[in-house]
Amino acid sequence: MKLKLCCPIAIIDLETTGTNLATDRIVELAIVKIEVDGARQVKRKLINPQMPIPKGASDVHGITNEMVKDAPIFKQVANEVRQFLEGCDLGGYNSNRFDIPLLVEEFLRAGQTFTVDGRKMIDVQRVFHMMEQRTLSAAYKFYCQKTLEGAHGAEADALATWEILLAQVERYPDLGLTIEDICKFCGEEEMVDFARRFVITDCKEVFNFGKHKGRPVEEVFRQEPQYYDLMMRGDVPLHTKQKLTEIMNRTLLKKV
């Protein structure tokens, strides 16, 4: 293994009821944890999403309502999963925009504190798209010369993603040999919330949608504080609401 790890990295893959961060839920969770010495641990769980799994989702990942009816809900496994991820950088395939944001949503629903602050987040899809522009199965075939058996099974996808990352390090010397090197190569996005409702402009959080798009969030809250209440009542991801509250509290303190 040429990739140099300064701390463990957890490769995460989720199968879910859908793709909406605010309303969809996890039905299967797999984490492949790679220690600094290369040792590997795998944690895989079926999760009862407490909502019906749409047929379209089951057609993709093969997980049905019958399969998860006796499985634990996320809240019951949240502490175990959080401890497993303790001290790890995070990785996956399209994980920065989907798997990690949805996992954070589930932690928040469960009342668990889980932060990505201080963690490197490596998205293998981003490297792949920068270099080759393909899908996960094609990436596995391209980099590893293997056919991805069990595609859309969380454990198979997570293991394949780890193998792809190792192959990418071999193929592209410019990536470097550490997670930090790869993040620098890909460009680390300065992110406020996972749903990208806000962006950073001139060191300020700025709305990235709606009637206030382009305006600093603090400025809007000072002039139109009821907009905060409107968003908190809306169908908005919990992580976005958490960041909204942080900004609102900071705005109120500046008034004192």
Backbone as CSV, one residue per row, in Angstrom:
resi,resn,N_x,N_y,N_z,CA_x,CA_y,CA_z,C_x,C_y,C_z
1,MET,0.852,-1.198,0.000,0.000,0.000,0.000,0.880,1.238,0.000
2,LYS,0.913,1.969,-1.130,1.759,3.153,-1.217,1.130,4.375,-0.567
3,LEU,-0.199,4.380,-0.456,-0.869,5.510,0.185,-0.428,5.599,1.636
4,LYS,0.003,6.790,2.056,0.473,6.996,3.416,-0.637,7.611,4.265
5,LEU,-1.024,6.933,5.302,-2.083,7.411,6.175,-1.493,7.983,7.455
6,CYS,-1.922,9.198,7.792,-1.509,9.802,9.064,-2.469,9.418,10.188
7,CYS,-3.673,9.010,9.809,-4.669,8.531,10.758,-5.561,7.550,9.997
8,PRO,-6.383,6.780,10.684,-7.252,5.845,9.965,-8.184,6.588,9.002
9,ILE,-8.594,5.914,7.946,-9.587,6.464,7.036,-10.754,5.499,6.965
10,ALA,-11.956,6.040,7.032,-13.182,5.241,6.973,-13.854,5.485,5.625
11,ILE,-13.942,4.437,4.811,-14.617,4.521,3.519,-16.075,4.157,3.754
12,ILE,-16.965,5.074,3.430,-18.385,4.942,3.781,-19.219,4.760,2.519
13,ASP,-20.176,3.832,2.587,-21.160,3.718,1.519,-22.526,3.459,2.133
14,LEU,-23.521,4.179,1.662,-24.885,4.047,2.153,-25.819,3.599,1.036
15,GLU,-26.772,2.765,1.388,-27.923,2.522,0.531,-29.112,3.137,1.258
16,THR,-29.990,3.785,0.517,-30.989,4.645,1.147,-32.361,4.497,0.486
17,THR,-33.331,5.191,1.084,-34.682,5.208,0.513,-34.777,6.149,-0.677
18,GLY,-33.794,7.011,-0.850,-33.802,7.984,-1.939,-32.640,8.941,-1.787
19,THR,-32.706,10.064,-2.470,-31.561,10.977,-2.521,-31.815,12.332,-1.878
20,ASN,-32.952,12.508,-1.220,-33.268,13.779,-0.575,-32.650,13.805,0.820
21,LEU,-31.695,14.722,1.049,-30.999,14.769,2.334,-31.944,15.065,3.491
22,ALA,-33.006,15.806,3.233,-33.901,16.216,4.314,-34.893,15.128,4.695
23,THR,-35.283,14.277,3.754,-36.383,13.352,4.027,-36.039,11.873,3.897
24,ASP,-34.983,11.529,3.179,-34.683,10.113,2.979,-33.810,9.558,4.103
25,ARG,-33.766,8.235,4.186,-33.144,7.553,5.312,-32.223,6.427,4.831
26,ILE,-31.325,6.020,5.700,-30.400,4.925,5.423,-31.116,3.581,5.596
27,VAL,-30.878,2.652,4.661,-31.364,1.284,4.822,-30.199,0.292,4.974
28,GLU,-29.026,0.674,4.517,-27.835,-0.146,4.717,-26.628,0.770,4.850
29,LEU,-25.773,0.428,5.800,-24.561,1.204,6.071,-23.369,0.256,6.052
30,ALA,-22.329,0.624,5.308,-21.086,-0.143,5.341,-19.922,0.821,5.494
31,ILE,-19.010,0.484,6.385,-17.804,1.286,6.599,-16.601,0.357,6.539
32,VAL,-15.695,0.654,5.636,-14.425,-0.060,5.580,-13.387,0.866,6.219
33,LYS,-12.879,0.473,7.373,-11.938,1.296,8.133,-10.524,0.759,7.924
34,ILE,-9.648,1.616,7.395,-8.265,1.243,7.129,-7.367,1.933,8.154
35,GLU,-6.639,1.129,8.913,-5.729,1.674,9.907,-4.438,2.150,9.239
36,VAL,-3.634,2.899,9.967,-2.385,3.453,9.440,-1.462,2.346,8.935
37,ASP,-1.501,1.188,9.574,-0.634,0.080,9.165,-1.246,-0.768,8.056
38,GLY,-2.423,-0.362,7.549,-3.065,-1.099,6.473,-4.070,-2.124,6.929
39,ALA,-4.171,-2.380,8.235,-5.157,-3.328,8.749,-6.564,-2.824,8.422
40,ARG,-7.470,-3.749,8.169,-8.811,-3.394,7.692,-9.880,-3.952,8.626
41,GLN,-10.854,-3.103,8.952,-12.049,-3.540,9.675,-13.270,-3.158,8.855
42,VAL,-14.304,-3.980,8.912,-15.531,-3.692,8.172,-16.712,-3.701,9.128
43,LYS,-17.531,-2.674,9.043,-18.791,-2.634,9.792,-19.927,-2.478,8.781
44,ARG,-20.871,-3.415,8.801,-22.016,-3.372,7.884,-23.283,-3.611,8.672
45,LYS,-24.302,-2.801,8.422,-25.567,-2.963,9.123,-26.736,-2.651,8.198
46,LEU,-27.778,-3.469,8.280,-29.065,-3.089,7.725,-29.755,-2.197,8.743
47,ILE,-30.456,-1.180,8.254,-31.100,-0.204,9.132,-32.580,-0.109,8.765
48,ASN,-33.429,-0.132,9.769,-34.859,0.112,9.541,-35.056,1.618,9.384
49,PRO,-35.483,2.080,8.190,-35.569,3.532,7.963,-36.809,4.179,8.563
50,GLN,-37.706,3.374,9.135,-38.958,3.881,9.727,-39.826,4.593,8.688
51,MET,-39.690,4.158,7.464,-40.530,4.653,6.372,-40.478,3.594,5.271
52,PRO,-41.483,3.540,4.406,-41.463,2.546,3.325,-40.301,2.820,2.366
53,ILE,-39.686,1.734,1.896,-38.635,1.853,0.890,-39.312,1.867,-0.478
54,PRO,-39.183,2.929,-1.249,-39.819,2.957,-2.572,-39.318,1.823,-3.463
55,LYS,-40.187,1.322,-4.325,-39.807,0.231,-5.217,-38.609,0.619,-6.075
56,GLY,-38.589,1.869,-6.532,-37.471,2.315,-7.365,-36.135,2.192,-6.656
57,ALA,-36.129,2.497,-5.343,-34.893,2.359,-4.565,-34.531,0.891,-4.376
58,SER,-35.540,0.047,-4.065,-35.285,-1.386,-3.897,-34.770,-2.019,-5.188
59,ASP,-35.265,-1.532,-6.324,-34.810,-2.060,-7.615,-33.321,-1.789,-7.825
60,VAL,-32.813,-0.705,-7.230,-31.398,-0.354,-7.381,-30.529,-1.171,-6.436
61,HIS,-30.858,-1.153,-5.137,-29.955,-1.792,-4.166,-30.420,-3.156,-3.662
62,GLY,-31.632,-3.555,-4.005,-32.086,-4.891,-3.655,-32.565,-5.062,-2.230
63,ILE,-32.673,-3.985,-1.473,-33.110,-4.072,-0.082,-34.593,-3.742,-0.006
64,THR,-35.364,-4.645,0.575,-36.811,-4.489,0.631,-37.281,-4.171,2.045
65,ASN,-38.550,-3.784,2.144,-39.138,-3.513,3.451,-39.086,-4.750,4.343
66,GLU,-39.307,-5.925,3.769,-39.273,-7.166,4.539,-37.892,-7.401,5.140
67,MET,-36.843,-7.052,4.405,-35.472,-7.295,4.856,-35.088,-6.435,6.051
68,VAL,-35.706,-5.260,6.191,-35.293,-4.343,7.272,-36.321,-4.213,8.387
69,LYS,-37.427,-4.961,8.294,-38.501,-4.752,9.282,-38.053,-5.062,10.715
70,ASP,-37.111,-5.996,10.875,-36.616,-6.325,12.214,-35.228,-5.752,12.493
71,ALA,-34.715,-4.944,11.578,-33.391,-4.332,11.751,-33.481,-3.170,12.744
72,PRO,-32.379,-2.783,13.371,-32.409,-1.635,14.289,-32.637,-0.334,13.531
73,ILE,-33.229,0.644,14.193,-33.295,1.982,13.621,-31.936,2.647,13.833
74,PHE,-31.673,3.723,13.113,-30.347,4.331,13.179,-30.007,4.787,14.598
75,LYS,-30.996,5.310,15.311,-30.725,5.811,16.659,-30.138,4.724,17.547
76,GLN,-30.517,3.475,17.316,-30.042,2.371,18.146,-28.582,2.006,17.862
77,VAL,-28.088,2.363,16.699,-26.701,2.017,16.346,-25.812,3.252,16.240
78,ALA,-26.388,4.434,16.443,-25.661,5.679,16.201,-24.390,5.778,17.034
79,ASN,-24.469,5.446,18.313,-23.290,5.575,19.170,-22.190,4.614,18.745
80,GLU,-22.567,3.391,18.381,-21.600,2.395,17.911,-20.904,2.878,16.637
81,VAL,-21.681,3.441,15.707,-21.117,3.933,14.444,-20.209,5.131,14.700
82,ARG,-20.654,6.038,15.572,-19.850,7.227,15.887,-18.502,6.830,16.482
83,GLN,-18.513,5.859,17.387,-17.267,5.408,18.002,-16.358,4.738,16.974
84,PHE,-16.940,3.999,16.043,-16.157,3.336,15.005,-15.448,4.365,14.118
85,LEU,-16.078,5.529,13.943,-15.517,6.585,13.095,-14.606,7.541,13.853
86,GLU,-14.470,7.342,15.145,-13.663,8.244,15.981,-12.233,8.334,15.445
87,GLY,-11.754,9.560,15.252,-10.373,9.782,14.839,-10.066,9.454,13.396
88,CYS,-11.100,9.220,12.586,-10.884,8.825,11.183,-11.099,9.990,10.229
89,ASP,-10.280,10.045,9.178,-10.665,10.791,7.996,-11.774,10.004,7.321
90,LEU,-12.481,10.660,6.391,-13.650,10.038,5.771,-13.486,9.983,4.260
91,GLY,-13.981,8.920,3.656,-13.893,8.793,2.212,-15.073,8.024,1.669
92,GLY,-15.186,8.041,0.333,-16.260,7.315,-0.327,-16.338,7.713,-1.786
93,TYR,-17.395,7.292,-2.424,-17.626,7.603,-3.841,-18.858,8.498,-3.923
94,ASN,-18.670,9.742,-4.306,-19.690,10.796,-4.232,-20.085,11.040,-2.776
95,SER,-19.168,10.760,-1.874,-19.462,10.820,-0.442,-19.577,12.232,0.098
96,ASN,-18.846,13.178,-0.485,-18.901,14.552,0.035,-20.249,15.210,-0.225
97,ARG,-20.940,14.736,-1.253,-22.230,15.340,-1.591,-23.422,14.488,-1.179
98,PHE,-23.190,13.230,-0.846,-24.343,12.401,-0.488,-24.138,11.575,0.779
99,ASP,-23.210,10.619,0.760,-23.120,9.665,1.874,-22.824,10.355,3.205
100,ILE,-21.805,11.213,3.231,-21.456,11.881,4.488,-22.547,12.863,4.923
101,PRO,-23.075,13.701,4.016,-24.177,14.583,4.433,-25.378,13.822,4.992
102,LEU,-25.766,12.723,4.347,-26.925,11.975,4.834,-26.619,11.295,6.172
103,LEU,-25.389,10.814,6.333,-24.997,10.221,7.613,-25.048,11.260,8.730
104,VAL,-24.567,12.463,8.449,-24.632,13.541,9.451,-26.085,13.856,9.804
105,GLU,-26.974,13.861,8.793,-28.403,14.078,9.057,-28.943,13.020,10.020
106,GLU,-28.578,11.766,9.789,-29.068,10.689,10.651,-28.538,10.856,12.080
107,PHE,-27.278,11.252,12.229,-26.742,11.505,13.568,-27.526,12.624,14.263
108,LEU,-27.828,13.673,13.524,-28.558,14.793,14.110,-29.967,14.366,14.521
109,ARG,-30.635,13.567,13.689,-31.968,13.073,14.041,-31.915,12.210,15.305
110,ALA,-30.799,11.506,15.456,-30.641,10.615,16.614,-30.161,11.352,17.858
111,GLY,-29.929,12.658,17.735,-29.465,13.439,18.879,-28.008,13.210,19.219
112,GLN,-27.237,12.714,18.235,-25.815,12.431,18.444,-24.966,13.567,17.858
113,THR,-23.903,13.914,18.565,-22.968,14.901,18.058,-21.945,14.210,17.166
114,PHE,-21.891,14.623,15.916,-20.890,14.093,14.986,-20.444,15.247,14.106
115,THR,-19.167,15.532,14.136,-18.649,16.661,13.370,-17.593,16.197,12.388
116,VAL,-17.539,16.883,11.253,-16.488,16.599,10.276,-15.338,17.580,10.425
117,ASP,-15.437,18.479,11.385,-14.367,19.455,11.599,-13.061,18.727,11.917
118,GLY,-12.003,19.133,11.239,-10.696,18.540,11.485,-10.452,17.236,10.753
119,ARG,-11.453,16.741,10.054,-11.293,15.504,9.283,-11.073,15.836,7.810
120,LYS,-10.209,15.091,7.170,-10.098,15.175,5.726,-11.207,14.331,5.121
121,MET,-11.806,14.826,4.031,-12.865,14.089,3.352,-12.442,13.884,1.898
122,ILE,-12.139,12.646,1.556,-11.641,12.339,0.224,-12.749,11.662,-0.577
123,ASP,-13.119,12.276,-1.681,-14.171,11.738,-2.547,-13.509,11.137,-3.780
124,VAL,-13.502,9.797,-3.850,-12.850,9.094,-4.947,-13.504,9.443,-6.284
125,GLN,-14.803,9.716,-6.260,-15.476,10.101,-7.506,-14.888,11.384,-8.081
126,ARG,-14.526,12.298,-7.185,-13.967,13.577,-7.652,-12.632,13.363,-8.376
127,VAL,-11.782,12.509,-7.805,-10.524,12.187,-8.486,-10.820,11.544,-9.837
128,PHE,-11.732,10.581,-9.828,-12.069,9.846,-11.044,-12.611,10.772,-12.125
129,HIS,-13.532,11.651,-11.748,-14.124,12.550,-12.736,-13.118,13.566,-13.265
130,MET,-12.180,13.950,-12.411,-11.137,14.866,-12.881,-10.241,14.179,-13.910
131,MET,-10.079,12.858,-13.742,-9.122,12.138,-14.572,-9.773,11.370,-15.722
132,GLU,-10.946,10.770,-15.488,-11.460,9.818,-16.472,-12.927,9.992,-16.853
133,GLN,-13.767,10.600,-15.992,-15.189,10.781,-16.273,-15.929,9.459,-16.477
134,ARG,-16.045,8.637,-15.435,-16.747,7.342,-15.528,-17.625,7.107,-14.295
135,THR,-18.367,5.965,-14.286,-19.181,5.547,-13.144,-18.358,4.654,-12.207
136,LEU,-18.927,4.277,-11.050,-18.201,3.451,-10.092,-17.815,2.103,-10.695
137,SER,-18.754,1.421,-11.347,-18.444,0.112,-11.936,-17.361,0.238,-13.000
138,ALA,-17.473,1.307,-13.816,-16.459,1.523,-14.850,-15.123,1.889,-14.221
139,ALA,-15.172,2.660,-13.131,-13.939,3.031,-12.431,-13.241,1.787,-11.903
140,TYR,-14.009,0.872,-11.340,-13.445,-0.363,-10.794,-12.812,-1.191,-11.917
141,LYS,-13.506,-1.265,-13.042,-12.969,-2.001,-14.185,-11.708,-1.330,-14.710
142,PHE,-11.735,0.002,-14.799,-10.627,0.765,-15.368,-9.380,0.679,-14.493
143,TYR,-9.553,0.920,-13.198,-8.398,1.002,-12.297,-7.942,-0.358,-11.770
144,CYS,-8.895,-1.254,-11.527,-8.565,-2.506,-10.854,-8.653,-3.726,-11.773
145,GLN,-9.117,-3.503,-13.018,-9.264,-4.596,-13.977,-10.134,-5.722,-13.418
146,LYS,-11.172,-5.333,-12.690,-12.101,-6.300,-12.115,-13.531,-5.878,-12.414
147,THR,-14.420,-6.858,-12.437,-15.843,-6.565,-12.554,-16.420,-6.433,-11.148
148,LEU,-17.181,-5.376,-10.926,-17.747,-5.126,-9.598,-18.953,-6.027,-9.379
149,GLU,-18.747,-7.111,-8.641,-19.835,-8.022,-8.292,-20.578,-7.455,-7.083
150,GLY,-21.894,-7.525,-7.134,-22.678,-7.013,-6.005,-22.762,-5.502,-5.975
151,ALA,-22.681,-4.857,-7.153,-22.796,-3.391,-7.208,-24.104,-2.950,-6.560
152,HIS,-24.054,-1.821,-5.874,-25.167,-1.239,-5.119,-25.422,-1.984,-3.818
153,GLY,-24.541,-2.916,-3.468,-24.496,-3.405,-2.097,-23.489,-2.535,-1.387
154,ALA,-23.828,-2.022,-0.207,-22.999,-0.998,0.440,-21.582,-1.494,0.699
155,GLU,-21.446,-2.742,1.198,-20.106,-3.236,1.517,-19.271,-3.419,0.255
156,ALA,-19.874,-3.992,-0.788,-19.147,-4.199,-2.047,-18.704,-2.866,-2.635
157,ASP,-19.586,-1.867,-2.593,-19.248,-0.550,-3.151,-18.148,0.128,-2.343
158,ALA,-18.216,0.021,-1.005,-17.203,0.660,-0.159,-15.835,0.010,-0.361
159,LEU,-15.799,-1.334,-0.421,-14.538,-2.033,-0.650,-13.958,-1.696,-2.016
160,ALA,-14.825,-1.634,-3.034,-14.368,-1.279,-4.381,-13.805,0.135,-4.402
161,THR,-14.445,1.048,-3.669,-13.991,2.432,-3.617,-12.583,2.517,-3.023
162,TRP,-12.332,1.745,-1.950,-10.995,1.734,-1.340,-9.966,1.215,-2.341
163,GLU,-10.282,0.145,-3.057,-9.354,-0.403,-4.039,-9.084,0.598,-5.155
164,ILE,-10.119,1.325,-5.565,-9.948,2.347,-6.612,-9.005,3.442,-6.132
165,LEU,-9.179,3.893,-4.878,-8.311,4.946,-4.340,-6.854,4.496,-4.349
166,LEU,-6.592,3.257,-3.928,-5.221,2.748,-3.944,-4.677,2.713,-5.371
167,ALA,-5.520,2.299,-6.328,-5.087,2.244,-7.718,-4.843,3.641,-8.283
168,GLN,-5.650,4.603,-7.860,-5.455,5.981,-8.320,-4.113,6.530,-7.844
169,VAL,-3.750,6.229,-6.594,-2.460,6.678,-6.063,-1.317,6.082,-6.882
170,GLU,-1.467,4.822,-7.284,-0.454,4.160,-8.117,-0.379,4.803,-9.500
171,ARG,-1.530,5.095,-10.074,-1.589,5.561,-11.465,-1.184,7.020,-11.614
172,TYR,-1.536,7.855,-10.633,-1.334,9.301,-10.766,-0.352,9.800,-9.700
173,PRO,0.929,9.806,-9.975,1.909,10.280,-8.984,1.639,11.693,-8.501
174,ASP,1.015,12.518,-9.363,0.747,13.905,-8.969,-0.235,14.007,-7.805
175,LEU,-1.005,12.956,-7.555,-1.950,12.998,-6.432,-1.229,13.103,-5.098
176,GLY,-0.027,12.551,-5.010,0.683,12.478,-3.741,0.370,11.175,-3.032
177,LEU,0.896,11.037,-1.832,0.784,9.769,-1.116,0.038,9.881,0.208
178,THR,-0.515,11.036,0.507,-1.279,11.191,1.741,-2.677,11.689,1.408
179,ILE,-3.600,11.500,2.351,-4.966,12.004,2.172,-4.941,13.518,2.010
180,GLU,-4.081,14.190,2.775,-3.968,15.651,2.666,-3.506,16.056,1.266
181,ASP,-2.528,15.312,0.715,-2.052,15.593,-0.646,-3.187,15.497,-1.654
182,ILE,-3.988,14.422,-1.539,-5.072,14.198,-2.501,-6.124,15.292,-2.387
183,CYS,-6.455,15.687,-1.154,-7.439,16.756,-0.959,-6.943,18.063,-1.568
184,LYS,-5.659,18.346,-1.401,-5.091,19.563,-1.991,-5.138,19.499,-3.512
185,PHE,-4.841,18.323,-4.073,-4.862,18.150,-5.521,-6.267,18.388,-6.076
186,CYS,-7.269,17.832,-5.394,-8.650,17.951,-5.869,-9.244,19.320,-5.582
187,GLY,-8.678,20.003,-4.599,-9.233,21.293,-4.200,-10.280,21.090,-3.128
188,GLU,-9.992,21.509,-1.911,-10.946,21.351,-0.823,-11.976,22.468,-0.873
189,GLU,-13.226,22.071,-0.986,-14.321,23.037,-1.077,-14.566,23.692,0.274
190,GLU,-14.658,25.012,0.265,-14.981,25.723,1.507,-16.494,25.686,1.665
191,MET,-16.949,24.835,2.551,-18.363,24.498,2.627,-18.965,25.002,3.930
192,VAL,-20.198,25.479,3.860,-20.933,25.871,5.063,-21.851,24.722,5.478
193,ASP,-22.754,24.337,4.591,-23.662,23.225,4.876,-23.593,22.216,3.742
194,PHE,-23.897,20.971,4.045,-23.761,19.904,3.061,-24.712,20.073,1.883
195,ALA,-25.863,20.689,2.120,-26.837,20.869,1.047,-26.469,22.023,0.115
196,ARG,-25.392,22.738,0.441,-24.906,23.858,-0.380,-25.952,24.976,-0.513
197,ARG,-26.731,25.179,0.554,-27.664,26.315,0.541,-26.919,27.633,0.751
198,PHE,-25.679,27.542,1.266,-24.847,28.717,1.477,-23.475,28.483,0.859
199,VAL,-22.821,29.566,0.488,-21.433,29.511,0.027,-20.651,30.581,0.775
200,ILE,-19.332,30.478,0.716,-18.477,31.492,1.332,-18.026,32.474,0.254
201,THR,-18.302,33.739,0.468,-17.860,34.807,-0.425,-17.265,35.919,0.431
202,ASP,-16.026,36.288,0.161,-15.347,37.325,0.951,-15.424,37.015,2.444
203,CYS,-15.189,35.740,2.782,-15.140,35.279,4.174,-16.487,35.369,4.900
204,LYS,-17.583,35.472,4.136,-18.916,35.547,4.736,-19.803,34.450,4.167
205,GLU,-20.735,33.935,5.008,-21.737,32.998,4.506,-22.758,33.770,3.680
206,VAL,-23.018,33.281,2.477,-23.909,33.954,1.533,-24.958,32.956,1.057
207,PHE,-26.212,33.408,0.936,-27.263,32.535,0.431,-26.942,32.096,-0.999
208,ASN,-27.189,30.826,-1.277,-26.912,30.255,-2.590,-28.194,29.830,-3.298
209,PHE,-29.337,30.318,-2.804,-30.624,29.953,-3.413,-31.660,31.007,-3.032
210,GLY,-32.797,30.956,-3.684,-33.957,31.756,-3.301,-33.833,33.242,-3.557
211,LYS,-34.746,33.976,-2.963,-34.839,35.414,-3.233,-33.643,36.188,-2.700
212,HIS,-32.919,35.622,-1.728,-31.764,36.310,-1.156,-30.436,35.787,-1.710
213,LYS,-30.480,35.046,-2.784,-29.249,34.483,-3.349,-28.218,35.579,-3.600
214,GLY,-27.004,35.346,-3.103,-25.924,36.320,-3.278,-25.782,37.285,-2.128
215,ARG,-26.732,37.269,-1.192,-26.666,38.198,-0.056,-26.087,37.516,1.169
216,PRO,-25.304,38.236,1.983,-24.782,37.658,3.220,-25.916,37.246,4.154
217,VAL,-25.793,36.093,4.776,-26.849,35.564,5.632,-27.065,36.469,6.842
218,GLU,-25.976,36.936,7.454,-26.115,37.813,8.625,-26.880,39.084,8.266
219,GLU,-26.593,39.640,7.099,-27.275,40.862,6.674,-28.774,40.623,6.547
220,VAL,-29.156,39.497,5.947,-30.580,39.167,5.795,-31.238,38.988,7.156
221,PHE,-30.565,38.299,8.071,-31.151,38.064,9.383,-31.305,39.345,10.188
222,ARG,-30.384,40.290,9.987,-30.533,41.581,10.675,-31.729,42.350,10.135
223,GLN,-31.916,42.315,8.826,-32.975,43.093,8.200,-34.315,42.369,8.163
224,GLU,-34.265,41.044,8.145,-35.490,40.253,7.992,-35.401,38.999,8.878
225,PRO,-35.412,39.185,10.213,-35.221,38.042,11.118,-36.269,36.947,10.953
226,GLN,-37.455,37.303,10.450,-38.499,36.296,10.254,-38.122,35.272,9.183
227,TYR,-37.132,35.597,8.348,-36.703,34.656,7.316,-36.035,33.436,7.940
228,TYR,-35.387,33.648,9.074,-34.805,32.523,9.821,-35.904,31.558,10.259
229,ASP,-36.989,32.109,10.828,-38.096,31.255,11.277,-38.728,30.519,10.105
230,LEU,-38.838,31.199,8.976,-39.419,30.576,7.783,-38.589,29.372,7.338
231,MET,-37.273,29.527,7.319,-36.414,28.433,6.900,-36.430,27.288,7.917
232,MET,-36.493,27.610,9.197,-36.493,26.575,10.223,-37.779,25.746,10.180
233,ARG,-38.854,26.312,9.657,-40.116,25.573,9.521,-40.177,24.801,8.210
234,GLY,-39.265,25.099,7.298,-39.312,24.521,5.965,-38.711,23.130,5.883
235,ASP,-38.844,22.533,4.716,-38.297,21.197,4.440,-36.821,21.343,4.084
236,VAL,-36.032,21.615,5.123,-34.606,21.912,4.966,-33.812,20.876,5.771
237,PRO,-32.695,20.368,5.255,-31.898,19.395,6.016,-31.516,19.918,7.396
238,LEU,-31.427,19.018,8.354,-31.101,19.408,9.731,-29.732,20.058,9.842
239,HIS,-28.773,19.594,9.041,-27.443,20.197,9.098,-27.496,21.656,8.656
240,THR,-28.325,21.956,7.632,-28.507,23.338,7.183,-29.144,24.165,8.296
241,LYS,-30.144,23.602,8.972,-30.798,24.316,10.075,-29.814,24.560,11.219
242,GLN,-28.938,23.593,11.456,-27.930,23.761,12.503,-27.027,24.948,12.177
243,LYS,-26.579,25.028,10.931,-25.720,26.136,10.525,-26.482,27.458,10.549
244,LEU,-27.755,27.429,10.143,-28.588,28.631,10.217,-28.640,29.166,11.645
245,THR,-28.830,28.264,12.592,-28.929,28.674,13.997,-27.613,29.242,14.499
246,GLU,-26.503,28.635,14.087,-25.187,29.164,14.477,-25.017,30.597,13.964
247,ILE,-25.405,30.831,12.711,-25.256,32.165,12.131,-26.202,33.148,12.816
248,MET,-27.448,32.699,13.088,-28.420,33.564,13.741,-27.946,33.943,15.137
249,ASN,-27.429,32.975,15.886,-26.931,33.268,17.245,-25.768,34.256,17.193
250,ARG,-24.891,34.095,16.215,-23.764,35.015,16.055,-24.268,36.414,15.697
251,THR,-25.309,36.468,14.874,-25.879,37.772,14.494,-26.471,38.475,15.709
252,LEU,-27.189,37.702,16.542,-27.805,38.284,17.733,-26.758,38.788,18.728
253,LEU,-25.648,38.052,18.848,-24.585,38.481,19.756,-23.963,39.801,19.313
254,LYS,-23.880,40.002,18.014,-23.287,41.244,17.495,-24.176,42.444,17.766
255,LYS,-25.465,42.176,18.011,-26.392,43.278,18.316,-26.260,43.747,19.745
256,VAL,-25.731,42.843,20.598,-25.640,43.184,22.033,-24.570,44.231,22.295
